[in-house]
Amino acid sequence: MLSVLLICILAAVAITACGKENTPPQPDNSAAVSQPEANPSNGNEGQGNAARESSGQGAGPDSEQAPAANNPQKGSSAADKAAAADPHSIAVLVNKELALPEDYEPSDLVYPDVRFTFKEKIEKRMMRSEAAKALEEMFAGAERDGIYLAGVSAYRSHSTQTSLFNRYVARDGEEKAKTYSAVPGHSEHETGLAIDISASDGKCAAEDCFGGTKEAEWLAQHSAEYGFIIRYPEGKEAITGYKYEPWHLRYVGKEIAADIFERDITLEEYYDAVPVSGTP
């Protein structure tokens, strides 16, 4: 019995020893594993730089940039030129060289609700609807500043302008008449967009003395805010062909009026039109 037990113990020891010999050795993880050095020309960083260079991002201060395109001068585009030639446009250019069609008559004439130097509702009290509304706003703005204005003469038909011009010619001669009155068809009053303005008492109405009044000064400084310009400004006689008329205002819309005011130019200069002095 003892011998059998001894044989079993010896067999178990032999089996254990065999198991250890058949177990494969484990790697030593205590040593650091070295990684190959990354190639920056092939990595994502290089691709990112290439992408930024391609898109223009990350360009240095000395990098060459494309110059910004110059904005075209206002009044010089094809659309502007078309508006200047269109008698129905609020931006139409009428002067000694450029005339309205002989049969032109505005289709939207109304009576602006403002003070005039006369009471009658007659032709010269009328303006085109957009200009009339702007005139009402301008008169209201002037009153807020303590300035009281009155209309003197607005729209004139072709026949009225003909009669008026002929009367001036008979009185002063044609050459002198042309310095302050337009040949029929060449008058801005025929557009329904122009108006002569005075103080509410009518003093100096359409006369040189209006230029020194507080009303004239207010109009010179503020009329552009409402879309009007002093059409025949002082010092521009060689361009417009007319003497200085601080009372003669023309509606052109706020955008054009603001540009003309800021640049201190005439409507002819806005459209880059040639000086018209010496023409009809």
Residue pairs with C-beta under 8 A, 6 or more apart in sequence:
40 46
49 58
52 58
53 59
59 65
73 272
74 80
74 256
74 259
74 270
75 84
75 256
75 259
75 270
75 271
75 272
76 271
76 272
80 91
80 271
81 271
83 89
83 91
83 92
84 91
84 92
84 93
84 271
84 273
85 92
85 93
85 98
86 92
87 100
87 101
87 104
87 191
90 128
90 130
90 131
90 193
90 251
90 252
90 253
91 252
91 253
91 256
92 100
92 191
92 193
93 267
93 268
93 271
93 273
94 100
94 186
94 187
94 188
94 190
94 191
95 186
95 240
95 241
95 267
95 268
95 273
95 276
96 178
96 182
96 183
96 186
96 241
96 276
96 277
96 279
96 280
97 273
97 274
97 276
97 279
97 280
98 186
98 273
99 183
99 185
99 186
100 158
100 185
100 186
100 190
100 191
101 185
102 158
102 185
103 158
104 158
104 190
105 157
105 158
106 128
106 155
106 191
106 192
108 128
108 129
108 130
108 192
109 126
109 127
109 128
109 129
109 155
109 192
110 126
110 127
110 128
110 129
110 132
111 121
111 125
111 126
111 132
112 125
112 126
112 127
112 131
112 132
112 133
112 135
112 136
112 151
112 154
113 136
114 135
114 136
114 139
114 149
114 150
114 151
115 139
115 148
115 149
115 150
115 151
115 200
116 125
116 150
116 151
116 152
117 150
117 151
117 152
117 198
117 202
117 205
118 125
123 155
123 156
123 157
123 160
124 153
124 154
124 155
124 156
124 160
124 189
125 151
125 154
125 155
126 132
126 154
126 155
126 192
127 135
127 154
127 155
127 192
127 193
127 195
127 251
128 155
128 191
128 192
128 193
128 251
130 251
130 253
131 192
131 193
131 195
131 227
131 251
134 226
134 227
134 228
134 251
135 151
135 195
135 226
135 228
135 251
137 226
138 149
138 222
138 223
138 225
138 226
138 228
139 149
141 222
141 225
141 226
142 148
142 149
142 215
142 218
142 219
142 222
145 218
145 222
147 214
147 215
147 218
148 199
148 200
148 215
149 197
149 198
149 199
149 200
149 215
149 219
150 197
150 198
150 199
150 200
150 201
150 202
150 205
151 195
151 196
151 197
152 195
152 196
152 197
152 198
152 202
152 205
152 206
152 247
153 189
153 195
153 196
153 206
154 189
154 192
154 194
154 195
154 196
155 189
155 190
155 192
156 164
156 187
156 189
156 190
157 190
158 184
158 185
158 190
161 182
161 184
161 185
161 187
161 189
161 190
162 184
164 181
165 177
165 181
165 182
165 183
165 184
165 187
168 177
168 180
168 181
169 177
171 177
178 241
178 280
179 241
179 242
179 243
180 242
180 243
180 245
181 187
182 188
182 189
183 280
184 190
186 280
187 194
188 194
188 231
188 248
188 250
193 250
193 251
193 252
194 231
194 248
194 249
194 250
194 251
195 248
195 249
196 205
196 206
196 245
196 247
196 248
196 249
197 215
197 219
197 247
197 249
198 204
198 205
198 206
198 210
198 215
198 247
199 210
199 213
199 215
203 209
204 210
204 213
205 247
206 245
206 247
207 247
208 244
210 216
210 246
210 247
211 234
211 244
211 246
216 246
216 247
219 228
219 230
219 246
219 249
220 230
220 246
223 229
223 230
223 249
223 257
224 254
224 257
224 258
224 260
224 261
225 254
225 257
225 258
226 254
226 257
227 251
227 252
227 253
227 254
227 256
227 257
228 249
228 250
228 251
228 252
228 257
229 249
229 250
229 252
229 256
229 257
229 260
229 261
229 267
230 245
230 246
230 248
230 249
231 240
231 245
231 248
231 249
231 250
231 266
231 267
232 240
232 242
232 243
232 244
232 245
232 248
232 266
233 240
233 244
233 266
234 244
234 246
235 244
236 266
237 243
237 244
237 277
238 275
238 277
239 266
239 268
239 269
239 275
239 276
239 277
240 266
240 268
240 276
240 277
241 275
241 276
241 277
241 278
241 279
250 267
252 260
252 267
256 270
259 270
260 266
260 267
260 270
263 269
263 270
268 274
268 275
268 276
